[in-house]
Amino acid sequence: MGIDEPDISPTEFLDDVEMRVGEIVSVEEFPEARKDVYKLDVDFGTKTL
């Protein structure tokens, strides 16, 4: 049982990954969720890619 996908090299994987760093501005509880979840307001700045 599992996923029958061919292995992918780390370099090829990272070509499709977008990483961003931001500052958490606010955190709120999210009571509608079935598990403990929080809404985060994150400021990623104004630089566009």
TITI-678032 format. One line per field, with one value per residue: residue number from 1; x, y, z of N, C-alpha, C, O, CB in turn. Coordinates in pm, whole numbers, always signed. Atoms other than C-alpha are relative to their C-alpha. Glycine has a CB too. Example, Ala and Ser with C-alpha at 12.3 -4.5 7.8 and 13.67 -1.06 7.14 Angstrom:
REM residues 2
seq	[1 2] .
nX	[+89 -82] .
nY	[-119 -119] .
nZ	[+0 -6] .
caX	[+1230 +1367] .
caY	[-450 -106] .
caZ	[+780 +714] .
cX	[+90 -77] .
cY	[+120 +109] .
cZ	[+0 +73] .
oX	[+194 -26] .
oY	[+118 +220] .
oZ	[+66 +90] .
cbX	[-99 +41] .
cbY	[+3 +46] .
cbZ	[+125 -142] .
This chain:
REM residues 49
seq	[1 2 3 4 5 6 7 8 9 10 11 12 13 14 15 16 17 18 19 20 21 22 23 24 25 26 27 28 29 30 31 32 33 34 35 36 37 38 39 40 41 42 43 44 45 46 47 48 49] .
nX	[+86 -81 +11 -90 -57 -145 -78 -39 -124 +21 -17 +122 +106 -17 +31 +144 +35 -15 -10 +9 -16 +88 +18 +136 +57 +103 +43 +135 +52 +89 +89 +74 -82 +21 -117 -55 -57 -4 -11 -117 -15 -144 -49 -110 -68 +57 -80 +67 -93] .
nY	[-117 -120 -77 +52 -110 +14 -85 -130 -46 -120 -120 -16 -36 -137 -91 -30 -47 -143 -24 -141 -32 -110 -36 +24 -125 +31 +139 +13 +136 +36 +96 +82 +116 +120 +15 -130 -70 -145 -85 -86 -112 -5 -105 +48 -115 -45 +46 +100 +83] .
nZ	[+0 +8 +123 +103 +76 +9 -89 +55 -63 -81 +83 +81 -93 -44 +111 -5 -133 -25 -144 -36 -141 -34 -140 -47 -47 -99 -10 -53 -5 +112 -66 +96 +35 -81 -88 -41 +115 -19 +119 -9 +92 +20 +88 +81 +62 +126 +112 +81 +78] .
caX	[+0 +144 +195 +340 +530 +886 +1151 +1241 +1580 +1608 +1729 +1428 +1194 +1340 +1295 +917 +928 +869 +987 +902 +989 +737 +649 +346 +128 -164 -296 -662 -831 -1028 -1320 -1481 -1195 -1222 -875 -675 -602 -510 -557 -230 -196 +154 +332 +552 +660 +608 +878 +726 +891] .
caY	[+0 +337 +578 +437 +743 +745 +883 +1248 +1400 +1667 +1919 +1858 +1878 +2210 +2360 +2350 +2472 +2835 +2934 +3262 +3420 +3643 +3810 +3687 +3992 +3833 +3495 +3403 +3084 +2903 +2741 +2606 +2357 +2001 +2018 +2293 +2533 +2900 +3169 +3347 +3690 +3690 +3989 +3868 +4220 +4386 +4224 +4029 +3746] .
caZ	[+0 -93 -373 -692 -807 -935 -701 -751 -689 -417 -674 -897 -596 -481 -828 -762 -400 -309 +38 +203 +535 +705 +1030 +1223 +1279 +1465 +1578 +1634 +1746 +1475 +1660 +1340 +1297 +1424 +1581 +1750 +1464 +1458 +1194 +1128 +971 +819 +666 +380 +284 -50 -262 -552 -740] .
cX	[+90 -23 +102 +45 +151 +70 +39 +125 -29 +13 -125 -118 +9 -23 -146 -45 +23 +0 -4 +18 -88 -4 -146 -52 -106 -36 -139 -36 -96 -96 -78 +75 -27 +115 +49 +74 -7 +8 +120 -9 +150 +34 +123 +76 -62 +80 -74 +103 -35] .
cY	[+123 +70 -53 +113 -21 +94 +129 +46 +125 +129 +27 +41 +147 +102 +43 +56 +150 +21 +150 +13 +120 +24 -23 +127 -25 -148 -2 -148 -21 -107 -90 -128 -116 -23 +140 +63 +149 +68 +92 +109 +22 +110 -53 +115 +34 -46 -109 -76 +1] .
cZ	[+0 -131 -99 -90 -9 +99 -72 +72 +83 -81 -82 +88 +37 -111 +4 +134 +10 +151 +24 +150 +28 +149 +38 +64 +107 -8 +63 +8 -117 +49 -97 -37 +95 +98 +38 -118 +29 -136 +21 -105 -12 -101 -73 -67 -134 -121 -77 -82 -145] .
oX	[+184 -116 +221 +0 +212 +18 +56 +139 -120 -62 -171 -199 -93 -48 -179 -164 +127 -97 +56 -15 -86 +51 -237 +6 -113 -16 -163 +8 -157 -74 -130 +15 -67 +97 -1 +181 -98 +71 +129 -43 +215 -26 +227 +166 -167 +41 -122 +208 +32] .
oY	[+131 +40 -61 +125 -72 +201 +131 +28 +201 +224 +141 +124 +217 +219 +152 +82 +201 -11 +228 -77 +218 -52 +26 +176 +47 -213 +65 -228 +74 -226 -194 -221 -96 -90 +240 +17 +195 +18 +161 +83 +62 +117 -75 +91 -18 -17 -205 -22 -63] .
oZ	[+79 -205 -69 -204 +85 +132 -194 +193 +51 -57 -91 +47 +36 -83 -44 +152 -33 +218 -49 +227 -47 +228 -28 +162 +206 -110 +163 -74 -167 +24 -55 -91 +210 +200 -14 -158 +98 -229 +122 -221 +85 -208 -12 -147 -169 -234 -16 -119 -226] .
cbX	[-97 +148 +22 -70 -34 +49 +126 -116 +109 +100 +123 -33 +7 +136 +31 -79 +82 -114 +129 -136 +150 -140 +43 -5 -61 -125 +101 -103 -70 +82 -96 -29 +149 -18 +115 +94 -75 +120 -132 +130 -77 +54 +33 -50 +148 -8 +136 -106 +1] .
cbY	[+0 -33 +153 -110 +139 +28 -75 +104 +31 +2 -15 -131 -87 +19 -68 -124 -74 +84 -62 +60 +27 -25 +148 -121 +78 +87 -87 +78 -27 -49 +74 +81 +36 -122 -82 -15 -37 +41 +83 -82 +131 -137 +132 -97 -28 +149 -52 +66 -143] .
cbZ	[+123 +17 +26 -83 +66 -144 +50 +14 -109 +114 -92 -76 +125 +58 -135 -31 +108 -69 +59 -44 +38 -52 +27 +99 -118 -21 +84 -87 +136 -124 +87 -126 +1 -89 -70 +122 -133 +88 -26 -19 +49 -48 +80 -104 -17 +0 +49 -91 +50] .
